[in-house]
Structure formats: C-alpha cells, structure tokens
Amino acid sequence: MSIGIILGVFIALSLVVFLHEFGHFAVCKLTGIRVLRFAFGFGPEIIGITRGDTRYSLCAFPLGGFVKPAGEDPEEMSGAPGEFFAASWQARTLVALAGPFMNYVLAFFIFWLAFSFFGLPDHSKESLVGVVLQGSPAEQAGVLPGDRVTGIVITKSAQEKQIVSWDELSDLIHHYPNEALKLRVQRDSRNIDLSVQSGQDPASGIGLIGIAPATVYVKVGPFKACALSAEQLVRWSTSTLSYLAKRIWHREKLGLSGPVGIVQMMGKAAKSGWDDFLGLLAVVSVAIGLFNLFPIPLLDGGHVLFYLWEGISRRKLTRKFLIRGNAVGMVILVPIFLLAFYNDIERIVVAKSKKAKTEFQEILKK
C-alpha cells in the first residue's frame, strides 16, 4: 500500500473513533457533566486551548480521541456540581450509550452518501467478467476483469454454445464440473480463446471456474437511500451477532480482525474504489458501535450494566465494585484482543506463503 492510502485509512479510522468519543462529550455537556479534557488523538499535546472547564487538545498521535469528565472516579468526588458520579444514573447511562450511537449515526450517513452518490449495487446481466478469484481456474487460464464472454466450447464434444447473458454463462459452467472448456472472450476489441479446466463445488456439485459478474449501480433517491441505509445497519448488526452466536455455540474459532487486519482490508478497498472504501468504513463503524454495546466491563455496554444495576438496587457504585468489575472486563477482553491480533498475523503469513508457492510454481513452469 502507498503512504497516501495508509494515511487516508488512518484518518478515516480516527474519524470513526473520534466521533464515538464526541458522542460521550456532547451528552456530558447536555446533561451538565463537566468535561475536564476533550482530545483528538493520544500522547503529548501538540496544541490546545481552554474554554470554560474544558481543555481541548490536539495530541501527537491522531488516532481517535478521549474524554475526561470531572469526578469519573467515585472516590475522588469533591461534591462539586457537575461531577460524573454526582449525575443521575440515567444521565450516566445516556453518556455511555452516546458513543455507540454516534458510530451508528456515522455508519448511516456513510451508507446514505454511498447510495445517494453511487446508487444501489447490483449484478450486471451481461456476460461481463467483473471479478476473477485469486488462484481460481479462470485466473490460471488468463481471464481478466472486463472480459466479455461470447461463447463456450466444451472441448470433449467440440460443442460450442453462444453466450449473451450472465445467466447463460453461469448455467453452462455449472452444468460442466471438472470439464475442459474453451472460453471465447472479447478483450479490447480483440477476440481471444482461453482454455480453462472447471472445478467442482464440493457442497452442490456444480461446476465453477472462479468468476463473478460486473457490478452496476442503479440510481436511487434520497428517501430510498435512507431506507437502504437503515436496512444495512440492521443487516450488519444482526449478521454479526448471528455469526458470533453460531461460532460460540459450536465452539469454533472466531474469525476476528484486529487493527492490522482492518487497515489491510480498508487499504484494499481504497484501491478498489470509493464505493468499496465507504461501504467498508461504514461496516467498521457499525462493528465498533456494536462491540462497545456488549455488556462487558470496560466497554460502554458494561458501564450501562453497572448504572442500570445502580438504578434498580438504589445503591451507589463504589470504587471497590468498579475495580473488581473492570478486572473481570480485562480477563474477558485481553484474550479477545490477542485472538484478533493472532488472526491478523496468521492471515499475513498464509497470504505470503500462498504468494511464494505461486511464484515457485511459475518458476517451475519456465
């Protein structure tokens, strides 16, 4: 990835985290809780300004931000008005929920922007290749994105089929698993014949060569874009919860991604185009908001759980209770973060191994 793409990815991710913290900051102000510091980034302050009770800072490492309310430790309360634990449990609950809420607001806006500007993505009906899967029979045969398939010859019978639509193309390939085929394609106003050996899907038994149709965009109005954006929020939230539930229930390894994996995916999406980049950025924002809603101490959902318990039991939270709760949160979260980091490293190693194997095979062919 180029430095420009890496920088753009980090700025985008910083925006996601910063708006999360801005949600906490804004609700603190609205509920009368004093904020001692509101910073963009971490580390030493580069520049800052104080307005009222709040120090606004720009820090050396522009990755997200943080909010420091007054009296956020119950044992440090001085009794002065505006301290965090002097506020009602309802107000503190709203402050905790405001961060994930802003992630969902940001994701909704990004989805809306993408739908409004690019339109609704759909598969092209034409026999135009949009994607060639890495390592697939099609890639080995030399098929490229942008190729238009006009015919297929079944080598064994020398029978040729004319192709005019993607449905005809896919149906024919599905009908001939593990078969030698010859694709007639148009590429840059040239007609080319490419020999490909189809594979077989182990589940359905149909033939596959590893291609997907091109993507076309259907223009939609702003109100339709709003409905589609809301659908995306629900879809990604429910599918994530469903995935986690199934994996945990079957005691299977969670395919989580950490910061390294997220940066890699967003870098690839940035190379692919603005539509893919914005879509992935919205999904990341949903994921961060949803993760923070989990009722685990140290996360916003854990804070909400504490404050709800305080409201139901009518007993003030103590520093001892919070320390024990946060320790439980560390026990749960540290293995999750380590697993995500391990998955990132494993993906990098596997990808490099596959690349080295492919290069070695190419050398042998020569």
C-alpha positions as CSV (number, residue, x, y, z in Angstrom):
1,M,0.0,0.0,0.0
2,S,1.2,3.5,-0.7
3,I,1.8,6.0,2.0
4,G,-1.2,8.1,0.8
5,I,-3.6,5.1,1.1
6,I,-2.2,4.2,4.6
7,L,-2.6,7.8,5.7
8,G,-6.1,8.0,4.4
9,V,-7.1,4.8,6.1
10,F,-5.7,6.0,9.4
11,I,-7.5,9.3,9.1
12,A,-10.8,7.5,8.3
13,L,-10.5,5.2,11.3
14,S,-9.5,8.1,13.5
15,L,-12.7,9.8,12.5
16,V,-14.7,6.8,13.5
17,V,-13.2,6.6,16.9
18,F,-13.2,10.4,17.4
19,L,-16.9,10.7,16.7
20,H,-17.5,7.9,19.2
21,E,-15.8,10.0,21.9
22,F,-17.5,13.1,20.6
23,G,-20.8,11.4,21.4
24,H,-19.7,11.0,25.1
25,F,-18.5,14.6,25.2
26,A,-21.7,16.0,23.7
27,V,-24.0,14.2,26.1
28,C,-21.8,15.2,29.1
29,K,-22.3,18.8,28.1
30,L,-26.1,18.3,27.5
31,T,-26.6,16.6,30.9
32,G,-24.5,19.2,32.9
33,I,-21.5,17.0,33.5
34,R,-18.2,19.0,33.4
35,V,-15.6,17.8,31.0
36,L,-12.0,18.5,32.0
37,R,-10.4,17.5,28.8
38,F,-11.5,16.6,25.3
39,A,-8.7,15.5,23.0
40,F,-8.2,14.4,19.4
41,G,-5.5,11.7,19.4
42,F,-3.3,10.4,22.1
43,G,0.1,11.1,23.6
44,P,1.6,14.5,24.3
45,E,-0.4,17.6,23.5
46,I,0.8,19.5,20.4
47,I,-1.7,22.4,20.7
48,G,-4.6,23.1,23.0
49,I,-7.0,25.7,24.2
50,T,-9.0,26.0,27.3
51,R,-12.7,27.2,27.2
52,G,-14.6,27.2,30.4
53,D,-13.9,24.0,32.4
54,T,-12.6,22.1,29.3
55,R,-9.2,21.8,27.8
56,Y,-9.4,21.0,24.1
57,S,-6.3,19.2,22.8
58,L,-4.7,18.1,19.6
59,C,-2.3,15.3,20.5
60,A,0.8,13.8,18.8
61,F,-0.8,10.5,17.7
62,P,-4.0,11.3,15.8
63,L,-5.7,8.0,16.4
64,G,-9.2,8.6,17.8
65,G,-9.5,10.7,21.0
66,F,-10.7,10.6,24.6
67,V,-12.9,12.4,27.0
68,K,-12.2,13.0,30.7
69,P,-15.2,14.0,32.8
70,A,-14.8,15.6,36.2
71,G,-15.2,13.1,39.1
72,E,-15.3,10.0,37.0
73,D,-13.8,8.1,39.9
74,P,-16.5,7.9,42.7
75,E,-13.8,8.0,45.4
76,E,-12.4,11.3,44.0
77,M,-15.7,13.2,44.2
78,S,-15.4,16.5,45.9
79,G,-19.2,17.2,46.0
80,A,-18.8,20.0,43.4
81,P,-21.7,20.3,41.0
82,G,-21.2,18.8,37.5
83,E,-19.1,15.7,38.6
84,F,-19.7,12.5,36.7
85,F,-20.8,10.3,39.6
86,A,-22.8,13.2,41.0
87,A,-25.1,12.9,38.0
88,S,-28.1,10.6,38.0
89,W,-27.6,7.0,36.8
90,Q,-29.9,7.9,33.9
91,A,-27.6,10.7,32.7
92,R,-24.6,8.5,33.0
93,T,-26.3,5.8,31.0
94,L,-27.0,8.3,28.2
95,V,-23.4,9.3,28.2
96,A,-22.3,5.7,27.9
97,L,-24.8,5.0,25.1
98,A,-23.9,8.1,23.2
99,G,-20.6,6.7,21.9
100,P,-22.0,3.7,20.1
101,F,-25.0,5.8,19.0
102,M,-22.6,8.1,17.1
103,N,-21.0,5.1,15.4
104,Y,-24.4,4.1,14.1
105,V,-25.1,7.7,13.1
106,L,-21.8,7.9,11.2
107,A,-22.4,4.5,9.5
108,F,-25.9,5.6,8.5
109,F,-24.6,8.8,7.0
110,I,-21.8,7.0,5.1
111,F,-24.2,4.4,3.7
112,W,-26.6,7.1,2.7
113,L,-23.8,9.0,1.0
114,A,-22.7,5.9,-0.9
115,F,-26.3,5.0,-2.0
116,S,-27.1,8.6,-3.0
117,F,-23.9,9.2,-4.9
118,F,-23.1,5.8,-6.4
119,G,-26.6,4.1,-6.3
120,L,-27.7,0.6,-5.4
121,P,-25.1,-2.0,-6.4
122,D,-26.5,-4.9,-8.5
123,H,-25.0,-7.7,-10.7
124,S,-24.8,-6.9,-14.4
125,K,-27.0,-9.1,-16.6
126,E,-24.3,-9.0,-19.3
127,S,-21.7,-11.8,-19.7
128,L,-19.1,-9.4,-18.5
129,V,-16.5,-10.6,-16.0
130,G,-16.2,-8.3,-13.0
131,V,-14.1,-10.4,-10.6
132,V,-11.6,-13.2,-11.1
133,L,-10.9,-15.0,-7.8
134,Q,-7.2,-15.4,-6.9
135,G,-5.9,-18.9,-7.6
136,S,-9.0,-19.9,-9.5
137,P,-9.1,-21.9,-12.8
138,A,-10.2,-18.7,-14.5
139,E,-7.1,-16.8,-13.2
140,Q,-4.8,-19.6,-14.3
141,A,-6.4,-19.6,-17.7
142,G,-5.7,-15.8,-18.1
143,V,-9.2,-14.5,-17.7
144,L,-9.2,-10.8,-16.7
145,P,-11.9,-8.5,-15.2
146,G,-13.5,-6.7,-18.1
147,D,-13.5,-9.7,-20.5
148,R,-16.8,-10.3,-22.2
149,V,-17.6,-14.0,-22.7
150,T,-19.3,-14.5,-26.1
151,G,-19.2,-18.3,-26.3
152,I,-18.0,-21.5,-24.6
153,V,-16.7,-24.7,-26.3
154,I,-17.0,-28.0,-24.5
155,T,-13.6,-29.5,-25.5
156,K,-14.6,-33.1,-25.2
157,S,-17.6,-32.9,-27.6
158,A,-16.4,-29.8,-29.6
159,Q,-19.8,-28.4,-29.0
160,E,-20.0,-24.6,-28.9
161,K,-22.6,-22.5,-27.1
162,Q,-23.2,-18.9,-27.8
163,I,-23.4,-16.6,-24.7
164,V,-25.3,-13.3,-24.5
165,S,-26.1,-13.0,-20.8
166,W,-24.5,-13.8,-17.4
167,D,-27.3,-16.3,-16.6
168,E,-26.4,-18.3,-19.7
169,L,-22.7,-18.2,-18.8
170,S,-23.2,-19.3,-15.2
171,D,-25.7,-22.0,-16.0
172,L,-23.5,-23.5,-18.7
173,I,-20.4,-23.6,-16.4
174,H,-22.5,-25.0,-13.5
175,H,-23.6,-27.8,-15.9
176,Y,-20.0,-28.9,-16.7
177,P,-18.0,-29.6,-13.5
178,N,-14.4,-30.9,-13.9
179,E,-14.6,-30.3,-17.6
180,A,-12.1,-28.9,-20.1
181,L,-13.7,-25.7,-21.6
182,K,-12.7,-23.0,-24.0
183,L,-13.9,-19.5,-23.4
184,R,-14.3,-17.2,-26.3
185,V,-13.9,-13.6,-24.9
186,Q,-13.8,-10.1,-26.3
187,R,-11.0,-8.0,-24.8
188,D,-10.1,-4.5,-26.1
189,S,-11.9,-5.2,-29.4
190,R,-10.0,-8.4,-29.8
191,N,-11.4,-12.0,-29.8
192,I,-9.4,-14.4,-27.7
193,D,-9.8,-18.1,-26.9
194,L,-8.8,-19.2,-23.3
195,S,-8.7,-22.8,-22.2
196,V,-9.9,-23.5,-18.6
197,Q,-10.4,-26.6,-16.6
198,S,-13.6,-26.1,-14.5
199,G,-13.7,-27.2,-10.8
200,Q,-16.5,-28.6,-8.8
201,D,-18.2,-27.2,-5.7
202,P,-18.0,-29.9,-3.0
203,A,-21.3,-28.9,-1.5
204,S,-23.6,-28.6,-4.6
205,G,-21.5,-30.5,-7.2
206,I,-21.9,-27.7,-9.7
207,G,-19.1,-26.6,-12.0
208,L,-17.1,-23.4,-11.1
209,I,-14.2,-21.5,-12.6
210,G,-13.9,-18.6,-10.1
211,I,-15.5,-15.6,-11.8
212,A,-18.2,-13.2,-10.7
213,P,-20.3,-10.7,-12.7
214,A,-19.5,-7.0,-13.0
215,T,-21.2,-4.6,-10.6
216,V,-23.6,-2.0,-11.9
217,Y,-25.3,0.8,-9.9
218,V,-29.0,1.7,-10.0
219,K,-29.6,5.3,-9.1
220,V,-31.9,5.8,-6.1
221,G,-33.5,8.9,-4.5
222,P,-32.5,10.4,-1.1
223,F,-35.5,8.8,0.7
224,K,-34.9,5.4,-0.8
225,A,-31.2,5.8,0.2
226,C,-32.4,6.4,3.8
227,A,-34.4,3.2,3.9
228,L,-31.5,1.2,2.3
229,S,-29.0,2.7,4.9
230,A,-31.3,1.7,7.8
231,E,-31.5,-1.8,6.3
232,Q,-27.7,-2.0,6.2
233,L,-27.4,-1.1,9.9
234,V,-29.9,-3.8,10.8
235,R,-28.3,-6.3,8.5
236,W,-24.7,-5.9,9.6
237,S,-25.7,-5.8,13.3
238,T,-27.9,-9.0,13.2
239,S,-25.5,-10.9,10.9
240,T,-22.5,-10.1,13.2
241,L,-24.5,-11.3,16.3
242,S,-25.6,-14.4,14.4
243,Y,-22.1,-15.2,13.4
244,L,-20.7,-14.8,16.9
245,A,-23.6,-16.9,18.4
246,K,-23.0,-19.8,16.0
247,R,-19.3,-19.8,16.4
248,I,-19.5,-19.7,20.2
249,W,-22.3,-22.3,20.3
250,H,-20.3,-24.7,18.1
251,R,-17.1,-23.9,19.9
252,E,-15.4,-22.8,16.7
253,K,-12.6,-20.2,16.3
254,L,-13.8,-16.7,15.9
255,G,-12.5,-15.0,12.7
256,L,-12.0,-11.6,14.4
257,S,-9.8,-8.9,12.8
258,G,-7.7,-6.5,14.8
259,P,-6.3,-3.1,13.8
260,V,-3.7,-4.7,11.4
261,G,-6.4,-6.7,9.6
262,I,-8.8,-3.7,9.4
263,V,-6.1,-1.5,8.0
264,Q,-5.3,-4.1,5.4
265,M,-8.9,-4.6,4.3
266,M,-9.5,-0.9,4.1
267,G,-6.3,-0.4,2.1
268,K,-7.6,-3.0,-0.4
269,A,-11.0,-1.3,-0.5
270,A,-9.4,2.0,-1.2
271,K,-7.5,0.6,-4.2
272,S,-10.8,-0.9,-5.4
273,G,-12.7,2.4,-5.4
274,W,-14.6,4.9,-3.3
275,D,-17.7,2.9,-3.2
276,D,-16.0,-0.1,-1.6
277,F,-14.0,2.1,0.7
278,L,-17.0,4.0,2.0
279,G,-19.0,0.7,2.4
280,L,-16.3,-0.9,4.4
281,L,-15.8,2.2,6.6
282,A,-19.5,2.2,7.4
283,V,-19.3,-1.5,8.3
284,V,-16.3,-0.8,10.6
285,S,-18.2,2.0,12.3
286,V,-21.1,-0.4,12.9
287,A,-18.8,-3.1,14.3
288,I,-17.1,-0.6,16.7
289,G,-20.5,0.6,17.9
290,L,-21.9,-2.9,18.3
291,F,-18.8,-4.2,20.1
292,N,-19.0,-1.3,22.6
293,L,-22.6,-2.2,23.4
294,F,-21.6,-5.7,24.7
295,P,-22.3,-5.9,28.4
296,I,-18.6,-6.4,29.3
297,P,-17.0,-4.2,32.0
298,L,-14.6,-1.5,30.5
299,L,-16.9,-1.3,27.4
300,D,-19.8,1.2,27.2
301,G,-22.2,-1.7,27.5
302,G,-20.5,-2.7,30.7
303,H,-20.9,0.8,32.1
304,V,-24.6,0.8,31.1
305,L,-25.0,-2.5,33.0
306,F,-23.4,-1.0,36.1
307,Y,-25.6,2.1,36.0
308,L,-28.8,0.0,35.5
309,W,-27.9,-2.1,38.5
310,E,-27.4,1.1,40.5
311,G,-30.8,2.3,39.4
312,I,-32.6,-0.9,40.2
313,S,-30.8,-1.6,43.5
314,R,-30.7,2.1,44.5
315,R,-27.2,1.6,45.8
316,K,-24.4,3.9,44.8
317,L,-21.4,2.3,42.9
318,T,-18.2,2.1,45.0
319,R,-14.7,2.3,43.8
320,K,-14.1,-1.3,45.0
321,F,-17.1,-2.6,42.9
322,L,-15.8,-0.8,39.8
323,I,-12.2,-2.1,40.2
324,R,-13.5,-5.6,40.5
325,G,-15.8,-5.2,37.6
326,N,-13.0,-3.8,35.4
327,A,-10.8,-6.7,36.4
328,V,-13.4,-9.1,35.1
329,G,-13.6,-7.0,31.9
330,M,-9.8,-7.3,31.4
331,V,-10.0,-11.1,31.8
332,I,-12.6,-11.2,29.0
333,L,-11.2,-8.5,26.7
334,V,-7.5,-9.3,26.7
335,P,-8.0,-12.8,25.2
336,I,-10.3,-11.3,22.5
337,F,-7.7,-8.7,21.5
338,L,-4.9,-11.4,21.5
339,L,-7.1,-13.6,19.3
340,A,-7.7,-10.8,16.8
341,F,-4.0,-10.0,16.7
342,Y,-3.2,-13.7,16.2
343,N,-5.7,-13.9,13.3
344,D,-4.2,-10.8,11.7
345,I,-0.7,-12.3,11.8
346,E,-1.9,-15.7,10.6
347,R,-3.6,-14.1,7.6
348,I,-0.4,-12.3,6.6
349,V,1.7,-15.4,7.0
350,V,-0.8,-17.6,5.0
351,A,-1.1,-14.9,2.2
352,K,2.7,-14.6,1.9
353,S,3.0,-18.4,1.9
354,K,0.5,-18.7,-1.0
355,K,2.2,-16.0,-2.9
356,A,5.6,-17.7,-2.5
357,K,4.1,-21.0,-3.6
358,T,2.6,-19.4,-6.7
359,E,5.8,-17.7,-7.7
360,F,7.7,-21.0,-7.2
361,Q,5.2,-22.8,-9.5
362,E,5.6,-20.1,-12.1
363,I,9.4,-20.6,-12.0
364,L,9.0,-24.4,-12.5
365,K,6.8,-23.8,-15.5
366,K,9.5,-21.7,-17.1
